[in-house]
Amino acid sequence: MRLWFIGGGSFAARCLEALVRRLPVELVVTGTPTRGGRGMAEIPSRVEERALALGLPLERTGPLGENEPLLTALAANPPDAILVVDFAQLIREPFLSAPRWGCLNVHPSLLPRWRGAAPVPRSLMDGDVRTGVTVFRLTPEMDAGPILRQAAVEVGAGETATELYDRLSALGAEIAAAGLSALESAGDCFAGLFTPQDDAAASYAAKLARSEFELSWRQPAERLDRAVRALEASGGAFVMVREKRLKVWRAAPAAGGHGEPGTVLALQDGALVVACAAGALHLEEVQAEGKRRVSAADWARGLRLAPGDVL
């Protein structure tokens, strides 16, 4: 079996590391580095970092359709499959059809639920108690191709996006390897291993908007808790306190407690309890602008906050 891997982000990097324990990867393709920080230094993709650490052959690419060496290699000696994970570019021909088994994608949801850019955050924000990962064949329609393998997991109480990504990347690599092995064993009859999706049951995970990262105490505590956990891997949710952003990294709904939204109800056990539109939120770890992460209670003491104060 000959396999190429195309990916960019953290989820893809985790999948790659788990996949190479099971199957050989002939070539890793990732985007060109971005620039940032002091001196505008090059910042390689997470997949590039992981591929180099694993000693895998690596190809950086701009637009795939303009990469002549890659297109030439694809035409002359296409792999059996290309596994595409967490990659910013839309995959088009000839990549879709050149491999024997096509391009396969590892998508962190139970397709056709949560097609699109942000399935894990949307699942957590929506309060799903069950999600999963799907390996399917890419087609021109977004996340609509036939399914090769799928596996479900229960969402843990208080589970964050990072924790869920970790679990789903390992599971995704596992079922991708099993699916590829099944394709190899099926010979010329591999088409029967794919199952069409039910388009009528599809839902969409839209890209996260900047406005969604700002929390309001005039929302229910349960909703705020879900948002904190969902956005933790994407830069973190925040509230405005005294005209400055306060990022909320860890929180949980508080048992009991009520009051005017934004009112400090208690300082206890290293945490800060704040009233919401319904219920209260137990802030555990926060980060003020330009500061490091600290316990919410330490932050509150630095501002001399006390029960009854309004944020």
C-alpha positions in Angstrom: 0.0 0.0 0.0 1.2 3.5 -0.9 -0.1 6.4 1.1 0.3 10.1 0.9 -0.8 12.4 3.7 -1.9 16.0 3.2 -2.6 18.2 6.3 -1.7 21.3 8.3 -3.1 21.8 11.7 -2.9 20.3 15.2 -5.6 17.7 14.6 -3.8 16.5 11.4 -0.5 16.3 13.3 -2.0 14.1 15.9 -3.6 11.9 13.3 -0.3 11.6 11.4 1.6 10.5 14.5 -1.0 7.9 15.3 -1.3 6.7 11.7 2.4 6.0 11.1 2.3 3.5 14.0 0.0 1.4 11.9 0.8 2.2 8.2 3.8 3.5 6.2 3.4 7.0 4.8 5.3 7.6 1.6 5.0 11.4 1.5 3.7 14.2 3.7 2.4 17.4 2.1 1.7 20.6 4.0 1.4 24.3 3.5 4.2 26.8 3.3 5.2 28.4 6.6 3.5 31.5 7.9 5.4 34.4 9.4 4.9 36.0 12.8 6.5 37.0 16.1 9.6 39.0 16.6 11.5 39.4 13.4 8.6 37.8 11.4 10.2 34.4 11.6 8.9 31.5 9.7 6.3 29.4 11.5 6.0 25.9 10.1 2.7 24.0 10.2 2.1 21.5 13.0 2.2 18.7 10.4 5.6 19.9 9.2 6.9 19.8 12.7 5.6 16.4 13.4 6.7 14.9 10.0 10.2 16.1 10.5 10.3 14.7 14.1 9.1 11.4 12.7 11.7 11.4 9.8 9.0 11.4 7.1 9.5 12.8 3.5 8.0 16.2 3.4 6.8 18.5 0.6 5.8 22.1 1.3 3.2 23.5 -1.1 1.4 26.7 -2.0 -1.8 26.1 -4.1 -1.9 22.4 -4.8 -3.0 23.0 -8.4 0.2 25.0 -9.1 2.7 22.5 -7.6 4.2 21.1 -10.8 6.5 18.5 -9.1 3.6 17.2 -7.0 1.3 17.1 -10.1 4.0 15.3 -12.1 4.5 12.7 -9.4 0.8 12.2 -9.0 0.4 11.6 -12.8 3.4 9.4 -13.2 3.0 7.2 -10.1 -0.1 7.9 -8.1 -0.5 6.5 -4.6 -3.2 4.1 -3.6 -4.8 6.7 -1.5 -4.2 10.3 -0.2 -5.3 10.9 3.4 -6.4 14.6 3.8 -6.8 15.9 7.3 -7.3 19.5 8.6 -5.9 21.1 5.4 -6.9 24.7 4.5 -7.1 24.2 0.7 -10.0 22.7 -1.2 -9.0 19.5 -2.8 -9.7 19.4 -6.5 -8.9 17.2 -9.5 -6.6 15.5 -10.4 -6.0 14.8 -6.7 -9.6 13.5 -6.1 -9.4 10.8 -8.8 -5.8 10.0 -9.4 -5.3 7.6 -6.4 -6.8 4.2 -6.8 -9.0 4.7 -3.7 -9.3 8.4 -4.0 -8.7 11.1 -1.4 -9.9 10.1 2.1 -10.7 12.6 4.8 -10.7 12.2 8.6 -13.5 14.4 9.9 -14.1 14.8 13.7 -17.9 14.3 13.7 -20.5 11.7 12.9 -21.2 12.7 9.4 -23.6 13.9 8.0 -23.9 15.8 11.3 -21.6 18.8 11.5 -20.2 19.0 8.0 -17.9 22.0 7.6 -15.1 24.0 9.3 -15.7 23.7 13.0 -17.3 20.4 14.0 -15.7 19.9 17.4 -16.5 23.5 18.7 -20.0 23.3 17.3 -20.7 19.9 18.8 -19.6 21.2 22.3 -21.4 24.4 22.0 -24.6 22.6 21.0 -24.3 20.3 24.0 -23.9 17.0 22.1 -23.5 14.1 24.5 -22.3 11.9 21.6 -20.0 12.6 18.7 -17.3 10.7 16.8 -15.1 10.6 13.8 -15.7 9.7 10.2 -13.4 8.5 7.4 -15.0 9.3 4.0 -14.0 9.8 0.4 -13.7 13.4 -0.8 -16.0 14.6 -3.5 -16.4 18.2 -4.9 -19.3 18.7 -2.4 -18.2 19.7 1.1 -17.9 16.7 3.5 -20.6 14.9 1.5 -18.7 11.9 0.1 -19.4 8.2 0.9 -18.3 6.9 4.3 -15.6 4.2 4.7 -15.5 4.0 8.4 -17.1 5.7 11.4 -16.8 5.4 15.2 -18.7 7.1 18.0 -17.6 8.4 21.4 -19.5 9.8 24.4 -18.6 13.4 25.2 -17.1 13.5 28.8 -18.6 15.8 31.4 -16.5 19.0 31.3 -14.5 17.8 28.3 -12.7 20.6 26.4 -12.1 20.9 22.6 -8.4 20.0 23.0 -9.3 16.8 25.0 -11.9 15.8 22.4 -9.5 16.5 19.5 -6.9 14.3 21.2 -9.3 11.4 21.5 -10.8 11.8 18.0 -7.4 12.1 16.3 -6.2 8.8 17.8 -9.5 7.1 17.0 -9.6 8.6 13.5 -6.1 7.2 12.7 -7.2 3.8 14.0 -10.3 3.6 11.8 -8.5 5.1 8.8 -5.8 2.4 9.1 -8.5 -0.3 9.4 -10.4 1.1 6.4 -7.3 1.3 4.2 -6.4 -2.3 5.1 -9.9 -3.3 4.1 -9.6 -1.5 0.8 -6.4 -3.3 0.1 -7.9 -6.7 0.9 -11.0 -6.0 -1.2 -9.0 -5.9 -4.5 -11.1 -4.6 -7.3 -14.3 -4.8 -5.3 -13.4 -2.0 -2.9 -16.3 0.3 -4.1 -18.7 -1.8 -2.0 -17.0 -0.7 1.2 -18.3 2.8 0.9 -21.7 3.9 2.2 -23.5 7.0 0.8 -24.3 9.8 3.3 -27.9 10.8 4.0 -27.9 14.4 2.8 -31.3 15.0 4.3 -29.8 14.5 7.8 -26.9 16.9 7.3 -26.1 19.8 9.6 -23.3 22.3 9.2 -20.5 23.5 11.5 -19.9 27.1 10.3 -16.5 28.7 10.8 -16.3 30.4 14.2 -17.0 34.1 14.2 -15.1 36.6 16.3 -18.3 37.7 18.0 -18.8 34.2 19.4 -15.7 34.4 21.6 -17.1 37.2 23.8 -19.2 35.9 26.6 -22.0 37.7 28.4 -23.2 37.1 31.9 -26.7 37.6 30.5 -26.5 34.1 29.1 -27.3 30.9 31.1 -24.3 29.4 33.0 -24.7 26.1 31.1 -24.3 27.9 27.8 -21.3 29.8 29.0 -19.6 26.6 30.2 -20.1 25.0 26.9 -18.7 28.0 25.1 -15.6 28.1 27.3 -14.9 24.4 26.6 -15.6 24.7 22.9 -13.4 27.7 22.3 -10.5 26.7 24.5 -8.6 25.2 21.5 -9.3 28.2 19.2 -7.8 31.0 21.3 -10.2 31.1 24.3 -13.5 32.8 25.2 -13.4 36.1 27.1 -15.5 38.5 29.1 -15.0 42.3 29.3 -14.1 43.4 32.8 -13.4 47.1 33.4 -13.0 47.6 29.6 -10.3 44.9 29.3 -10.5 41.3 28.1 -10.4 38.5 30.6 -9.9 35.1 29.0 -11.7 32.3 30.6 -9.8 29.0 30.2 -11.5 26.8 32.7 -15.0 27.0 34.2 -18.0 25.0 35.2 -21.6 25.6 36.2 -21.9 26.3 39.9 -24.3 24.4 42.1 -27.0 26.7 43.3 -26.4 30.5 43.4 -28.4 33.2 41.7 -28.2 37.0 41.5 -28.0 39.9 39.1 -26.0 38.7 36.1 -22.3 39.6 36.5 -22.5 39.7 40.3 -19.7 38.1 42.3 -21.4 35.5 44.5 -18.4 33.9 46.2 -14.6 33.3 46.3 -14.0 29.7 47.2 -11.4 26.9 46.7 -9.3 29.0 44.2 -12.4 29.9 42.1 -14.7 32.8 41.6 -18.5 32.2 41.4 -20.4 34.7 39.2 -24.1 35.0 38.7 -25.5 34.5 35.2 -28.9 34.9 33.6 -29.7 31.4 34.8 -27.5 29.8 37.4 -23.9 30.7 38.1 -20.5 30.0 36.6 -17.6 28.7 38.6 -14.5 30.4 37.1 -11.4 28.4 37.7 -8.6 29.6 35.4 -8.4 33.0 33.8 -6.0 35.3 32.0 -6.0 39.1 32.0 -4.7 41.1 29.1 -0.9 40.9 29.0 -0.7 38.5 32.0 -0.2 34.8 32.5 -2.9 32.3 33.4 -3.8 32.3 37.1 -6.6 30.9 39.3 -9.7 33.0 39.1 -9.5 33.6 42.9 -6.0 35.0 42.6 -7.1 37.3 39.8 -10.1 38.5 41.8 -8.0 39.2 44.9 -5.6 41.3 42.8 -8.6 43.5 41.9 -9.9 43.4 45.5 -13.2 41.9 44.3 -15.6 40.8 47.0 -19.1 39.1 47.0 -21.6 41.6 45.8 -19.3 43.4 43.4 -20.4 43.5 39.8 -18.0 42.6 37.0 
